[in-house]
Amino acid sequence: MKRILLEVFLVAALIGAGVFGFMNQKQAATSKAKITELTAAVEAAEKSAKEKEESIKAAEEEMHALQEEMAPLEEKTNQLEAVKAALASGSTLTDLENAYKKEKSLSAERQAGLGALRMLTKGAEDPGALEAFRKALQLSELGDRKNTICAAQLGLVAAGEKIKVMSDCLPKSEKAGHGDKEEKDAKDDGHGKKDDGHGKKEDGKGKKEDGHGDKKDEKHAAPHWGYEGEMGPEKWGKEFPTCSAGKSQSPLDIKGPFVKSRVVVSADYKEGPLKMLNNGHTIQVVVSPGSKLRIDGVAHELLQFHFHRPSEEKIDGKPMAMVVHFVHKNAEGKLAVLGVLLKEGNENPGIKTLWANLPKEENVEYAPDGVNFNPGNLLPREFDFYSYEGSLTTPPCTEGVRFFILKTTVNIAKEQVQAFPFKMNARPVQPLNGREILSN
């Protein structure tokens, strides 16, 4: 009996021990899972804290960089406020306007300056400031005035006008944001300048260039134009109203009857370092200061000369193989273009020098080492001319350009014509609209 009781006790003890062990094992497993969960939570918290710490550090660095950028801006703001305070009475503006009343016309620079002064004195909403900026833009097509274009465009934008701004006028950060290509400074040619704020053109072959060679394919660029295709000369007026509405457009078919001209014209061109530019629609030679065209004794500085194929001007309905346009500007900012017609014939030594140094890249000024050139090498000996009042022959077709087309032609070899990089870059002749063509 005792034996049976002992066995029962042992069995009960074993069962109890098994149950106790199972309960402990289950509790240990639960504890282990909780520990694993807590460990993961701690690690996640540590990672989150580290990320927040890095974010805070990055934010602090960015704030520091912004503070450094703000310092010069605050200085400029203080300077601007000081200028506005000095002009607040309006007496300076009044004095300037009174002085300008004596002028028959104001240059682009003066219009832009007047607009800026009115804006500082009377605020961005001043109608006179807007009018001055608009006039500055119109006149800036006639001269070496990229800075004036920028001033006028940015002035209009500051006044709330929605206009297209030349990419080179934009702040660096905005240019980078739009991917604009840096434009190069160059002198105004009245027909083929790069960087003058005119729109980039479509040449009908997928190439884009502006009215003076600037590459502009961003939304801030001015409208495109070309010599053929959707924005050929017959369509220029859609984006550039003066091209279709203007009454004194260039070029002309030069034919009689003529009015006698008593104007005396002479050229005094100097040799200088050769600097050339393929601006995307013509070959342009940038001229160093010193070469002048004198019109009744008034000096006009030669800025540059460029080529058209065939000649834009016609004589009695017939074009020449090419024409070279010498573009000049006087002290008042007025342009005068001297045109020399190139007739197919013997080889031209001057053209030979130029063509031997053609730029290999567009919109990059090329100055070959040790090569000088005198623009006078392309002039005939005789200086008889036809003369008329015209316009730029490229958009925006701004009027007020005085043309002198020499009667004596200069030879150019057929091979030299064919070597010119552009097969056609001439605007068709425009209506005379009652204008007189003078002949000396």
Number of C-alpha atoms within 10 A of each C-alpha: 6 7 8 9 10 11 12 12 12 12 12 12 12 12 12 12 12 12 12 11 12 12 12 12 12 11 12 12 12 12 12 12 12 12 12 12 12 12 12 12 12 12 12 12 12 12 12 12 12 12 12 12 12 12 12 12 12 12 12 12 12 12 12 12 11 11 12 11 11 12 11 11 12 11 11 12 12 12 12 13 13 12 14 18 12 14 17 14 12 15 12 15 18 12 10 12 13 11 10 15 10 9 9 6 11 19 19 28 23 17 25 31 19 23 28 22 20 25 21 22 22 19 14 20 14 15 14 15 28 25 16 24 28 21 20 27 24 16 24 28 28 27 26 22 24 24 18 25 29 22 21 30 26 20 22 24 16 14 17 12 12 10 13 16 21 27 28 24 19 16 10 12 9 12 17 12 9 13 12 21 15 15 19 16 18 23 22 27 31 33 28 31 31 30 31 33 31 29 30 29 29 23 22 15 9 8 13 22 26 32 33 27 30 33 28 26 22 15 13 19 22 22 22 24 29 28 22 17 14 15 20 18 20 16 18 23 18 12 17 19 15 19 27 18 11 18 17 25 25 29 23 21 19 21 12 12 10 14 13 13 13 10 13 13 17 13 18 14 19 17 15 17 16 22 23 24 25 23 27 26 30 24 24 29 26 25 25 16 13 13 22 20 24 16 15 11 11 13 18 23 23 30 25 26 26 23 27 26 23 22 27 26 27 18 16 10 11 11 19 17 21 26 24 23 27 26 28 28 24 18 11 12 19 16 27 28 27 24 27 25 32 26 21 19 14 13 15 17 14 16 18 13 14 17 15 8 16 20 21 11 12 18 22 14 20 19 18 14 9 7 13 14 17 15 22 15 15 18 20 16 11 10 17 16 20 22 25 21 18 25 29 25 25 25 29 23 28 25 23 17 25 19 24 23 23 20 18 16 20 21 19 22 19 14 12 16 20 12 11 18 15 17 13 16 19 23 23 18 18 19 15 18 10 8 12 15 20 20 21 16
